[in-house]
């Protein structure tokens, strides 16, 4: 699986490959989430932090987007109360982004 931090305009967004243990954790977390129902999903801004994209899933939905406690799995919206997946991905990003970018990301996520 690959993860992309969607944050930049004009330069490539950071991307990294997660190992099998992290991949399994992501799949298990997604499997345990409920549908968001009719909750209003926040729209990412045109500039700045726009969430994470995870690709490399097998099956009908190869890519999911994670933003502000919601996961868009090919149109199926899941609610991640507490943003646990987003926070896990943000923590991993510190190995792939400059420290100021990581600090800005933590602020965006309320940490």
C-alpha positions in Angstrom: 0.0 0.0 0.0 1.1 3.6 -0.7 0.1 6.7 1.2 0.1 10.2 -0.1 -0.2 13.3 2.1 -2.3 15.7 0.0 -1.0 19.1 1.1 1.0 20.9 -1.6 0.3 22.7 -4.8 3.0 23.2 -7.4 5.3 20.6 -5.9 4.8 16.8 -5.5 3.0 15.6 -2.5 5.0 13.3 -0.2 4.3 9.6 -0.8 5.5 6.4 1.0 4.9 2.7 1.0 3.7 1.1 4.2 4.8 -2.3 5.4 2.6 -5.4 5.7 1.9 -4.8 9.4 0.7 -1.3 8.8 -1.3 -2.4 5.8 -3.1 -5.0 7.9 -3.8 -2.4 10.6 -5.3 0.0 8.0 -7.5 -2.8 6.5 -8.6 -3.9 10.0 -9.4 -0.3 11.0 -11.4 0.3 7.8 -13.3 -2.9 8.3 -14.4 -1.8 11.8 -15.8 1.6 10.7 -19.5 2.3 10.2 -21.2 4.2 7.4 -21.3 7.9 8.0 -24.9 7.9 6.9 -26.1 11.3 5.9 -23.4 13.2 7.9 -22.1 16.2 6.0 -18.6 15.4 4.9 -16.2 18.3 5.1 -14.9 19.6 1.8 -11.1 19.9 1.6 -9.8 23.4 0.8 -8.3 24.2 -2.5 -4.9 24.9 -0.8 -3.2 23.4 2.2 -4.0 20.2 4.0 -6.5 18.0 2.0 -6.1 14.7 3.8 -4.4 11.4 2.8 -4.9 9.1 -0.1 -4.2 5.4 0.4 -3.8 3.3 -2.7 -3.1 -0.4 -3.4 -6.2 -2.0 -2.0 -7.4 -5.2 -3.8 -10.9 -5.4 -5.1 -13.4 -2.9 -6.4 -12.1 0.1 -4.5 -8.3 0.5 -5.0 -8.0 3.9 -3.4 -9.5 5.6 -0.4 -9.3 9.2 0.8 -9.0 10.2 4.5 -10.0 13.7 5.7 -11.2 15.2 9.0 -12.6 11.9 10.4 -14.2 10.7 7.2 -13.1 8.1 4.7 -14.3 8.1 1.2 -14.0 4.5 -0.1 -15.1 5.0 -3.8 -18.2 6.9 -2.8 -19.0 4.9 0.4 -18.4 7.3 3.2 -17.2 5.9 6.5 -17.1 7.7 9.9 -13.8 7.6 11.8 -14.7 9.2 15.1 -11.6 10.4 16.7 -9.8 10.4 13.3 -7.7 7.4 14.4 -6.6 6.4 10.9 -5.8 10.0 9.9 -3.7 10.5 13.1 -1.9 7.2 12.5 -1.0 8.3 8.9 0.0 11.7 10.2 2.4 10.2 12.7 3.9 8.0 10.0 4.4 11.1 7.8 7.1 12.5 10.1 9.6 10.2 8.5 8.8 11.5 5.0 8.2 15.3 5.4 10.4 18.1 6.7 9.8 19.0 10.4 8.0 22.3 9.7 5.5 20.4 7.4 5.0 17.8 10.1 4.3 20.5 12.7 1.8 22.2 10.4 0.1 18.9 9.8 -0.2 18.2 13.6 -1.8 21.6 14.0 -4.3 20.9 11.3 -5.3 17.7 13.2 -5.6 19.4 16.5 -2.5 17.9 18.0 
